[in-house]
Amino acid sequence: MTQSSEKPVSEMSFEEAMAALEAVVGQLERGDVPLEASIALYERGAALKAHCDAKLKAAEEKVEAITLDGAGKPTGTKPAEDL
């Protein structure tokens, strides 16, 4: 797959971005990529990492623990960081 036909990072799910990031790292670790392509791969890898970080942060902000009353009914939510 050429760079121009790759799915834009902003449209990727977390799982897609992680798989793409792993592929980029694998290519860079092999060291058989020409310099210009390595630079482009590194830039894409940086964008993928930032996208994954943002997706994780957004998910973290959504994760909440439901607090229950004595009858087992939800009474509210509690941020994950307070767990």
KAJORA-V688688 format. One record per backbone hydrogen bond with DSSP energy under -0.5 kcal/mol. CO is the residue of the C=O (numbers start at 1). NH is the residue of the N-H. E is the energy in kcal/mol with one decimal. If there is no record, write none. Layout:
# KAJORA-V688688
CO|NH|E, CO|NH|E
This chain:
# KAJORA-V688688
2|5|-1.1, 2|6|-0.6, 3|6|-1.1, 8|11|-1.7, 9|12|-1.8, 13|17|-2.5, 14|18|-2.6, 15|19|-2.2, 16|20|-2.5, 17|21|-2.6, 18|22|-2.6, 19|23|-2.0, 20|24|-2.3, 21|25|-2.7, 22|26|-2.3, 23|27|-2.3, 24|28|-2.6, 25|29|-2.7, 26|30|-1.8, 27|31|-1.1, 27|32|-0.6, 34|38|-2.6, 35|39|-2.3, 36|40|-2.0, 37|41|-2.7, 38|42|-2.7, 39|43|-2.4, 40|44|-2.4, 41|45|-2.9, 42|46|-2.4, 43|47|-2.0, 44|48|-2.7, 45|49|-2.6, 46|50|-2.3, 47|51|-2.2, 48|52|-2.6, 49|53|-2.7, 50|54|-2.3, 51|55|-2.5, 52|56|-2.7, 53|57|-2.4, 54|58|-2.5, 55|59|-2.3, 56|60|-2.7, 57|61|-2.1, 58|62|-1.1, 59|63|-1.6, 63|80|-1.3, 65|78|-1.8, 67|75|-3.1, 67|76|-0.9, 69|72|-2.1, 73|69|-2.7, 76|67|-2.0, 78|65|-2.4, 79|82|-1.8, 80|83|-1.8
